[in-house]
Amino acid sequence: MSIKDMAERKAADAAICGILKYVGKDTPEQRAPKMVKLIDLAEKMFGDNFGEGFYDGARKMAADPNNKWTQFTNRMLDELDFNVARMQALNLGYQAAIRGTSEIRANRIKYGCNIPWLILMDPTSACNLRCTGCWAAEYGYKLNLSFEDMDRIVTQGKELGTYFYMFTGGEPLVRKDDIIKLCKKHHDCAFSAYTNGTLIDEEFCKQVVEVGNLSFSVSVEGFEDTNDARRGQGVYSRVMHAMDLMKQYGIFFGVSVCYTRKNLETVVSDEFLDMLIDKGCRFGWYFHYMPVGVDADVELMPTPEQREYIYHRIREIRGFEGGKQIYVMDFQNDGEYVGGCIAGGRNYFHINANGDAEPCVFIHYSSANIHEKSILECLRQPLFMAYRDNQEFNENHLRPCPMLENPEILQKMVDETGAKSTDLITPEDVHSLCGKCVHYAEEWKPVADKLWAENPHHKMNYDNHKNHQKEYLETEVGKKAYKKAMSK
C-alpha cells in the first residue's frame, strides 16, 4: 500500500470512528437528523457511485425512525461491538466496495480477464460433522491450504484490488487459529466464514472482536428436527448457543440457507425469520439446492411452483415496507441485481482445499492450481476465459446459471477448454452433472420467462471490460484507477 493509500485509509478510519461516536449513544429520534447530515456528506464525497436516486431514498429512509431499515440500522448501531462495526465499515465498505471496486475495474481492462470482488477458499476439507447430502464431504478429510497458501492468495488478490475473502470447507473453523492469524496480518481486508457454528465458543468470540474484520454465515436449514436429522443430534442447540454468544459479543453474522423441495416453506416462514432476528442475525444468504456429486438427489430440487413462490417471498421479506428486519438475498432468483452469473472470476471464484481454482463453488472443474500458478494466471485459465466470453449466459437473469438453467453451456465450455473434474473422490463427468439439470431447466424456463416479463425489474448491465470500458475510462475515477493500474 502506497503512502497516499495509507493516508486515505487512515482518514477513512478516522471518519468512520467519528461517525460511530457521533450517533452511537443517541436514541433513534436523535439519530435521524444526524444520519441525514451524514448522507449529505457521503453524497459530496462519493458522488454518483451508487446510482441515480440512491441518496434521496437514503435521506427519506433515515429521516423516518419508524422505517423498517432505519430500525434495522439502529439495532446494529446499538448491538454491534464498536471495533466490529468500525472494521466492517472500513474494510467491507471503504476498502472493498469503494477503493477495491475501482482497482478491479481498471485491472479488468489492463489484464483482459475477469477480476473478482471476492475470493472464496477452503482452508480445509475436514469437518467435525458429517451432514447428509453435503457435497463438500466428497473432497475427503485430508486436504488443507497451508497458512502460507492462504496468505499468498490474499496478497496476490490485493494486488488486483480484491479485499474480500470468504472461507468454506469442510468446516473452516477447524482452522480457526490460522484464520485469526490471517485476519490480523491482512487487517485491511474483510473476511467471512461459512460455518456450521458448532466450533464458536467464548474464547473465539473474544478473538473475533479483537480483529474486527471477520464475520460469519451460519448454516441453518430449519428448526431442530429438520436441522438435526441432517446434521446430527444436538447440533441445532449448539448452533443456537453460538448465535447467543455472537450476539452477546456484538459480532456481525447472518445465516446461510440451502433451500430444497422439502424445507423451502419453513426457511422463509415468519416463525423462522423472527427466530433469526431475535438471535442477532443481520442477513441471510439463500442458496438453491444444486445436484452436485454423483450421489446427488435430484428429487430435492425445488419444483417450478416452489421456486416461483420463493422469488416473491424473498422480495416480500426485504421490502421497504412490511417484511422483516433482516437483509436476505437469493442468488438464483436475484440475478437482476448482480447481472446474472457472478462466477468464473466475474465477481468471485472458488479455490478448493487442494488448491484447484474453480469457477464456482458448485462447479468442480478446473485447469489451474494455486500451487502451480498465480491468482492472475488462474483467472486467465481457459475455462475462466470461456466464462468471460460467454457471460451473461442468459438475458433472463432468472435463468443465470450455466449448469442449472443452461446446462448445454457448461458442457460446451468444459469440453472446449479441456477442464478436468476437481472432485478427488469420485470425479463427475460434466455431461452427467448437466444431464441432471436438463429436465429442471426445461420446466423452469416458461415460469422464469413469465416472471421476467410480468414483474418490474432493473436489469443490471453486465459490467466487465468488454461492455463498459469506454464509459468507465471517461470518468475521473476510471482515469485515476487505470493510470494507477498501468503504473504497477
C-alpha positions in Angstrom: 0.0 0.0 0.0 1.4 3.4 -1.0 1.9 6.3 1.4 -1.0 8.0 -0.3 -3.3 4.9 0.0 -2.4 4.5 3.7 -3.1 8.2 4.4 -6.5 7.9 2.7 -7.3 4.7 4.6 -6.4 6.4 7.9 -8.6 9.4 7.0 -11.5 7.0 6.2 -10.9 5.2 9.5 -11.0 8.5 11.5 -14.2 9.4 9.7 -15.9 6.1 10.5 -14.8 6.2 14.1 -16.2 9.8 14.3 -19.5 8.8 12.8 -19.9 5.8 15.2 -19.2 8.0 18.1 -21.4 10.8 16.7 -24.5 8.6 16.6 -23.6 5.7 18.8 -25.2 6.7 22.1 -28.2 8.6 20.6 -31.8 7.5 20.7 -33.4 6.7 17.3 -35.1 10.1 17.3 -31.8 11.9 18.0 -30.0 9.9 15.3 -32.4 10.7 12.5 -31.3 14.3 11.6 -27.6 13.3 12.2 -28.0 10.4 9.7 -29.4 12.7 7.1 -26.4 15.0 7.5 -24.1 12.0 7.1 -25.8 11.0 3.9 -25.4 14.6 2.6 -21.7 14.3 3.4 -21.4 10.9 1.7 -23.0 12.4 -1.5 -20.3 15.1 -1.6 -17.6 12.5 -1.1 -18.7 9.7 -3.4 -20.8 11.5 -6.0 -22.9 9.2 -8.2 -21.1 6.0 -7.4 -24.3 4.4 -6.0 -26.7 5.2 -8.8 -29.5 7.7 -9.5 -31.9 8.3 -6.6 -29.8 6.5 -4.0 -29.1 9.5 -1.8 -32.6 10.8 -1.9 -34.0 7.4 -1.0 -31.5 7.1 1.8 -32.3 10.5 3.2 -36.0 9.8 3.2 -35.5 6.5 5.0 -33.1 7.9 7.6 -35.5 10.7 8.5 -38.2 8.3 9.5 -37.4 6.5 12.8 -40.3 4.1 12.1 -38.9 2.9 8.8 -38.0 -0.8 8.8 -34.5 -0.3 7.5 -33.8 2.7 9.8 -34.8 0.4 12.7 -32.5 -2.3 11.3 -29.6 0.2 11.2 -30.3 1.4 14.7 -30.3 -2.2 16.0 -26.9 -2.7 14.5 -25.5 0.6 16.0 -26.8 -0.5 19.4 -25.8 -4.1 19.3 -22.5 -4.4 17.4 -19.2 -4.1 19.1 -17.5 -0.8 18.3 -14.4 -2.4 16.7 -16.5 -4.8 14.8 -18.7 -2.1 13.3 -15.6 0.1 12.6 -13.7 -2.7 10.8 -16.7 -3.9 8.8 -17.4 -0.4 7.6 -13.7 0.3 6.9 -12.8 -2.9 5.1 -16.1 -4.1 3.6 -17.3 -0.6 2.8 -14.4 1.7 2.1 -11.6 -0.7 1.2 -13.6 -3.4 -0.8 -16.6 -1.6 -2.1 -15.1 1.8 -2.9 -11.3 1.5 -3.4 -11.3 -2.1 -4.4 -14.1 -1.8 -7.0 -12.3 1.0 -8.9 -9.0 -1.0 -8.9 -10.8 -4.2 -10.0 -12.5 -2.4 -13.0 -9.1 -0.9 -14.1 -7.4 -4.3 -13.8 -10.1 -6.0 -15.9 -9.1 -3.6 -18.7 -5.4 -3.9 -18.1 -5.3 -7.7 -18.0 -8.2 -8.6 -20.3 -9.8 -11.1 -18.0 -12.3 -11.3 -15.2 -11.1 -9.9 -11.8 -13.2 -10.8 -8.8 -14.5 -8.6 -6.0 -14.5 -11.7 -3.8 -12.4 -14.9 -3.5 -13.8 -17.9 -1.8 -11.4 -20.5 -0.4 -11.5 -23.8 1.6 -8.9 -23.8 4.3 -9.6 -27.5 4.8 -11.7 -30.3 3.6 -12.0 -31.6 7.2 -15.2 -31.2 9.2 -16.3 -32.0 12.7 -19.8 -33.1 11.3 -21.0 -35.5 8.7 -24.1 -33.9 7.2 -26.3 -35.9 4.9 -26.0 -34.8 1.3 -23.1 -32.4 1.9 -21.2 -32.1 -1.4 -18.2 -30.7 0.4 -17.7 -34.1 2.1 -16.9 -35.5 -1.4 -13.5 -34.0 -1.1 -12.5 -36.1 1.9 -10.9 -35.0 5.1 -7.2 -34.8 4.5 -6.8 -31.7 2.2 -5.6 -28.3 3.5 -4.5 -25.0 2.3 -1.5 -24.0 4.5 -1.4 -20.6 6.1 1.3 -19.7 3.6 -1.1 -20.7 0.8 -3.9 -18.5 2.1 -1.5 -15.6 2.8 -0.3 -15.8 -0.8 -3.9 -15.9 -2.2 -4.8 -12.7 -0.2 -1.5 -11.0 -1.0 -1.9 -11.6 -4.8 -5.6 -10.8 -4.6 -5.0 -7.4 -3.1 -2.6 -6.6 -5.9 -5.6 -6.9 -8.2 -8.0 -4.9 -6.0 -9.7 -7.8 -4.2 -10.2 -7.1 -0.5 -13.0 -9.5 0.5 -12.3 -13.2 1.2 -14.7 -15.9 2.3 -13.9 -19.3 3.8 -15.9 -22.5 3.1 -15.0 -26.2 3.5 -15.2 -28.6 5.1 -15.6 -26.7 8.3 -13.3 -23.7 8.0 -13.2 -23.1 11.8 -11.3 -26.3 12.2 -8.5 -23.9 11.2 -9.7 -21.0 13.4 -6.2 -20.2 14.6 -4.9 -19.7 11.1 -8.0 -17.7 10.1 -7.4 -15.3 13.0 -3.8 -15.0 12.1 -4.7 -14.2 8.5 -7.2 -11.5 9.7 -4.5 -9.9 11.8 -1.9 -9.9 9.1 -4.3 -8.6 6.4 -6.1 -6.1 8.6 -7.1 -4.1 5.5 -9.3 -6.9 4.2 -12.8 -8.2 5.1 -13.1 -11.9 5.9 -16.2 -14.1 6.3 -16.7 -17.8 7.1 -19.5 -20.1 6.1 -19.7 -22.3 9.2 -21.8 -24.9 10.9 -21.3 -22.8 14.1 -20.5 -25.6 16.5 -16.9 -24.5 17.0 -17.7 -21.0 18.0 -17.0 -20.6 21.7 -16.5 -17.7 24.1 -12.7 -17.5 23.7 -13.0 -17.5 19.9 -15.6 -14.7 20.2 -13.1 -12.5 22.1 -10.6 -13.0 19.3 -13.1 -12.1 16.6 -14.0 -8.9 18.4 -10.3 -8.0 18.7 -9.6 -8.4 15.0 -13.0 -6.9 14.0 -12.7 -7.9 10.3 -14.2 -11.4 10.5 -17.9 -12.2 10.1 -19.9 -15.4 9.8 -22.7 -17.1 7.8 -24.1 -19.9 9.9 -25.6 -22.8 8.1 -29.2 -23.5 9.2 -31.9 -25.4 7.2 -34.9 -25.1 9.5 -35.8 -25.8 13.1 -34.4 -28.5 15.4 -36.0 -31.6 13.9 -35.0 -30.8 10.3 -31.6 -29.5 11.2 -30.6 -32.4 13.4 -31.9 -35.0 11.0 -29.3 -33.8 8.6 -26.5 -32.6 10.8 -26.8 -34.9 13.9 -28.4 -35.0 17.3 -27.8 -31.8 19.4 -26.3 -29.7 16.6 -29.2 -27.3 16.5 -28.9 -26.4 20.2 -25.1 -25.9 19.8 -25.8 -23.5 16.8 -28.3 -21.5 18.8 -25.8 -21.2 21.7 -23.2 -19.9 19.2 -25.6 -17.3 17.9 -26.3 -16.2 21.5 -22.6 -15.8 22.1 -22.1 -13.8 18.9 -25.0 -11.5 19.8 -23.6 -11.1 23.3 -20.2 -10.1 22.0 -21.5 -7.8 19.2 -20.3 -9.9 16.3 -21.6 -9.3 12.7 -23.2 -12.5 11.5 -26.0 -14.0 9.5 -27.1 -17.3 8.1 -26.6 -19.5 5.0 -29.7 -21.5 4.0 -29.8 -24.2 1.3 -33.5 -24.5 0.3 -34.8 -27.7 -1.1 -38.2 -29.2 -2.1 -38.6 -30.3 1.5 -37.6 -27.3 3.6 -38.4 -24.3 1.3 -41.6 -23.1 3.1 -40.1 -23.4 6.5 -36.9 -21.5 5.9 -38.8 -18.4 4.7 -41.6 -18.6 7.2 -42.3 -15.7 9.7 -41.6 -18.0 12.6 -38.1 -19.0 11.3 -37.1 -15.4 10.4 -38.4 -14.0 13.7 -36.2 -16.5 15.5 -33.1 -15.5 13.4 -33.7 -11.8 14.0 -34.1 -12.4 17.8 -30.8 -14.3 17.8 -29.0 -11.3 16.2 -28.7 -12.3 12.6 -28.3 -9.4 10.2 -28.5 -11.2 6.9 -29.5 -14.4 5.2 -27.9 -15.9 2.0 -30.4 -18.3 0.3 -28.9 -20.9 -2.0 -30.9 -23.1 -4.4 -30.1 -26.9 -3.9 -27.6 -27.9 -6.6 -27.4 -31.6 -7.7 -23.6 -31.7 -7.4 -21.9 -35.0 -6.8 -22.5 -38.5 -8.2 -24.9 -39.3 -5.4 -26.9 -36.0 -5.5 -30.7 -36.4 -5.1 -32.5 -34.6 -7.9 -35.7 -35.1 -6.0 -34.6 -32.4 -3.6 -34.6 -29.7 -6.4 -37.5 -27.3 -5.9 -40.5 -27.5 -8.2 -41.1 -24.6 -10.6 -44.1 -23.6 -8.4 -41.9 -23.6 -5.3 -39.2 -21.5 -7.0 -41.8 -19.0 -8.1 -43.1 -18.8 -4.5 -39.6 -18.1 -3.1 -39.0 -15.5 -5.8 -41.9 -13.5 -4.5 -41.3 -14.3 -0.8 -37.7 -13.1 -0.8 -38.8 -9.8 -2.2 -41.6 -9.5 0.3 -39.2 -10.2 3.2 -36.8 -7.5 2.3 -39.3 -5.0 1.0 -39.0 -1.3 2.1 -42.4 -1.8 3.8 -43.5 -4.8 5.7 -41.4 -8.0 5.6 -38.7 -8.5 8.2 -35.7 -6.6 9.6 -33.1 -8.9 8.1 -31.4 -8.5 4.7 -31.9 -11.6 2.6 -30.7 -12.5 -0.9 -31.4 -15.5 -3.1 -28.5 -15.7 -5.6 -30.5 -17.9 -8.1 -33.5 -15.5 -8.1 -31.8 -12.2 -7.6 -29.8 -12.2 -10.8 -31.3 -8.9 -11.9 -29.3 -7.2 -9.1 -25.9 -8.7 -9.9 -26.1 -9.0 -13.7 -26.7 -12.8 -13.9 -24.0 -15.4 -13.2 -21.2 -13.9 -11.0 -18.8 -16.9 -11.2 -15.7 -17.6 -13.3 -13.9 -14.7 -11.6 -16.5 -12.1 -12.8 -17.3 -11.3 -9.2 -16.0 -14.3 -7.5 -14.3 -17.7 -7.9 -13.5 -20.7 -5.6 -10.3 -22.3 -4.5 -10.8 -25.8 -3.0 -8.6 -27.3 -0.3 -6.4 -29.0 -2.9 -5.7 -25.6 -4.4 -7.8 -26.0 -7.6 -9.2 -22.7 -8.9 -12.8 -23.5 -9.8 -15.2 -21.0 -11.5 -17.9 -21.6 -8.8 -18.3 -23.3 -5.5 -20.8 -25.6 -7.3 -18.8 -26.1 -10.5 -16.0 -28.5 -9.8 -13.9 -28.2 -12.9 -10.5 -26.5 -13.5 -7.2 -26.5 -15.3 -5.3 -24.3 -12.9 -4.0 -24.8 -9.3 -2.6 -22.1 -7.0 0.4 -24.4 -6.1 1.5 -24.0 -9.8 0.0 -20.7 -10.9 -0.5 -17.2 -9.6 -4.0 -15.9 -9.0 -3.9 -13.8 -12.2 -2.8 -16.9 -14.1 -5.7 -18.9 -12.6 -8.1 -16.2 -13.7 -6.7 -16.5 -17.2 -7.1 -20.2 -17.4 -9.2 -21.4 -20.5 -12.3 -22.2 -18.5 -12.5 -18.8 -16.8 -11.9 -17.1 -20.1 -14.7 -19.1 -21.6 -16.9 -17.9 -18.7 -15.9 -14.3 -19.5 -16.6 -14.7 -23.2 -20.0 -16.3 -22.7 -21.4 -14.3 -19.8 -24.1 -13.3 -19.5 -25.4 -16.8 -20.1 -29.0 -15.8 -20.5 -30.6 -12.4 -21.0 -33.3 -13.5 -18.5 -31.5 -13.2 -15.2 -33.8 -15.6 -13.5 -32.0 -18.2 -15.6 -28.4 -17.2 -14.8 -26.5 -20.4 -14.2 -24.6 -22.3 -17.0 -25.3 -25.5 -15.2 -28.8 -25.3 -13.5 -30.7 -23.3 -16.1 -28.5 -23.5 -19.2 -26.8 -26.9 -18.9 -25.8 -27.1 -22.5 -23.5 -24.1 -21.9 -21.4 -25.6 -19.1 -21.0 -28.8 -21.1 -19.7 -26.9 -24.1 -17.3 -24.7 -22.0 -15.8 -27.7 -20.2 -15.5 -29.8 -23.4 -13.9 -27.0 -25.4 -11.4 -25.9 -22.7 -10.4 -29.4 -21.6 -11.0 -28.6 -17.9 -10.9 -31.6 -15.6 -13.1 -32.6 -12.7 -11.6 -31.5 -9.4 -13.6 -33.9 -7.3 -10.8 -36.1 -5.9 -13.0 -38.8 -4.5 -15.5 -39.5 -7.4 -14.8 -37.4 -10.5 -18.1 -36.4 -12.1 -18.3 -36.1 -15.9 -19.8 -32.8 -16.9 -22.4 -34.4 -19.2 -23.6 -36.5 -16.2 -23.8 -33.4 -14.0 -25.6 -31.3 -16.5 -27.8 -34.1 -17.5 -29.4 -34.0 -14.1 -30.4 -30.4 -14.8 -31.9 -30.7 -18.3 -35.5 -31.5 -17.2 -35.4 -28.9 -14.4 -34.2 -26.2 -16.9 -37.0 -27.1 -19.3 -39.6 -26.9 -16.6 -38.3 -23.6 -15.2 -37.9 -21.8 -18.5 -41.6 -20.8 -19.1 -42.1 -19.8 -15.5 -38.9 -17.7 -15.4 -39.8 -16.1 -18.7 -43.3 -15.2 -17.4 -41.9 -13.7 -14.2 -39.2 -11.7 -16.1 -41.9 -10.3 -18.4 -44.6 -9.6 -15.9 -42.6 -8.2 -12.9 -40.8 -4.9 -12.7 -37.1 -5.4 -12.7 -34.0 -3.3 -13.2 -31.7 -5.4 -15.3 -28.2 -4.7 -14.3 -25.8 -4.3 -17.1 -23.1 -7.0 -17.3 -20.2 -5.0 -16.0 -16.8 -6.0 -17.2 -14.2 -4.5 -19.5 -16.0 -5.8 -22.6 -19.1 -3.8 -22.1 -18.2 -0.6 -20.2 -14.5 0.0 -20.9 -15.0 3.3 -22.8 -17.6 4.7 -20.3 -15.5 3.8 -17.3 -12.4 5.3 -18.7 -14.2 8.6 -19.3 -14.9 9.0 -15.6 -12.4 10.7 -13.3 -12.4 7.7 -11.0 -11.8 5.4 -14.0 -8.9 7.6 -15.4 -7.2 7.6 -12.0 -7.6 3.9 -11.3 -6.5 2.9 -14.8 -3.4 5.1 -14.6 -2.5 3.6 -11.2 -3.0 0.1 -12.5 -0.9 0.6 -15.6 1.9 2.1 -13.5 2.3 -1.1 -11.5 
